C-alpha cells in the first residue's frame, strides 16, 4: 500500500522560512500535516510540539558508520531506515516528490536533511 501526501506551500512572515501544508490521502482518510523549518530541519508540527523528545530531531544526532554496499535504493531513505524511521513520499500539486522520514512518535523530518547528518 502506498501513501501519498499533497503539498500546498504557504509563505511565512519570517525571511527564508516557508511552511508546507500537507494532505495525506489514503482512501477515505484525509489528514492535513504542517511542515515547518525548526532547528535547521524541515519537520512536522508534532516534532515541534515534542521539542527535545522528538525522535526525528534526536535521530539527527545519531552518527552512522556507513559501509559501501551494492544494495540499490534512495540514499536518504537508507539513512532514514538506519536511524529507526520509515520513508514516506510526499507530493505537491505539481507532482514533485519529497521524501520524509517518519518515526514511531509521529514526528517527521525531511530525509535529505537527515541524510546530511549521517
C-alpha distance (Angstrom), angle and dihedral (degrees) to the residues before:
residue distance angle dihedral
X1 . . .
X2 3.81 . .
X3 3.79 123.3 .
X4 3.78 120.5 -153.6
X5 3.77 127.9 -167.2
X6 3.79 124.0 -159.8
X7 3.80 117.3 -142.9
X8 3.79 127.5 -147.6
X9 3.81 112.6 -174.3
X10 3.79 118.0 -136.6
X11 3.81 122.4 -170.0
X12 3.79 115.4 -128.7
X13 3.78 123.3 -146.9
X14 3.82 94.0 -118.4
X15 3.81 119.4 85.5
X16 3.82 116.4 -97.8
X17 3.80 91.9 3.8
X18 3.76 121.7 117.9
X19 3.76 130.4 172.1
X20 3.76 126.1 -153.9
X21 3.76 124.4 -148.6
X22 3.81 107.0 -149.9
X23 3.76 126.4 -164.6
X24 3.77 118.6 -155.0
X25 3.81 110.3 -148.0
X26 3.78 113.9 -168.6
X27 3.78 111.4 152.8
X28 3.80 108.1 -67.2
X29 3.81 93.0 -10.3
X30 3.79 117.5 97.4
X31 3.79 120.4 177.0
X32 3.80 130.1 172.0
X33 3.81 117.8 -138.7
X34 3.81 123.7 -168.0
X35 3.85 116.6 -144.4
X36 3.82 118.0 -166.0
X37 3.80 138.4 168.3
X38 3.84 109.0 -100.6
X39 3.81 129.1 167.6
X40 3.82 89.8 -13.4
X41 3.82 95.6 -51.2
X42 3.81 135.8 93.8
X43 3.81 105.3 -117.7
X44 3.79 139.4 159.4
X45 3.81 124.3 -102.1
X46 3.83 90.4 -104.5
X47 3.82 89.2 63.1
X48 3.81 91.8 49.4
X49 3.82 89.8 50.0
X50 3.83 91.7 50.1
X51 3.85 90.0 46.7
X52 3.84 109.0 171.6
X53 3.83 91.4 12.6
X54 3.82 93.6 55.6
X55 3.81 108.3 123.7
X56 3.82 91.0 -154.8
X57 3.83 91.5 59.3
X58 3.81 93.2 39.4
X59 3.81 88.6 54.8
X60 3.81 90.0 59.3
X61 3.81 88.2 66.5
X62 3.83 93.8 55.8
X63 3.80 112.3 99.1
X64 3.80 115.5 -151.1
X65 3.77 128.6 -149.7
X66 3.79 99.6 -134.0
X67 3.77 119.6 -153.9
X68 3.76 119.2 -168.9
X69 3.79 110.7 -113.3
X70 3.78 136.4 175.3
X71 3.81 91.2 -127.1
X72 3.79 110.7 126.5
X73 3.77 121.2 -132.9
X74 3.75 146.9 98.0
X75 3.85 108.9 -55.8
X76 3.82 94.1 -140.5
X77 3.81 91.0 49.5
X78 3.81 90.1 52.0
X79 3.81 90.9 53.0
X80 3.81 89.7 47.7
X81 3.79 91.7 53.7
X82 3.82 92.6 44.6
X83 3.81 89.2 54.5
X84 3.82 93.2 51.7
X85 3.79 102.5 -95.2
X86 3.78 137.6 104.9
X87 3.79 128.6 -129.5
X88 3.77 126.0 -114.6
X89 3.80 121.5 -172.9
X90 3.80 113.5 -134.8
X91 3.78 122.6 -161.8
X92 3.76 130.6 -159.4
X93 3.79 126.6 -148.6
X94 3.84 89.8 -87.8
X95 3.85 91.6 55.3
X96 3.82 92.7 -108.8
X97 3.80 109.9 151.7
X98 3.81 127.8 -134.3
X99 3.79 125.9 -172.5
X100 3.83 115.7 -139.2
X101 3.79 125.4 -176.2
X102 3.82 112.8 -136.6
X103 3.80 125.3 -160.4
X104 3.80 134.0 -158.4
X105 3.83 92.3 -101.2
X106 3.83 89.2 60.2
X107 3.80 94.4 -106.9
X108 3.80 120.1 136.7
X109 3.81 134.9 -162.2
X110 3.78 131.3 -178.9
X111 3.81 106.4 -91.6
X112 3.81 90.4 -138.9
X113 3.82 90.7 53.4
X114 3.80 88.0 50.3
X115 3.83 92.5 46.4
X116 3.82 90.1 57.2
X117 3.83 89.4 60.0
X118 3.81 96.6 55.3
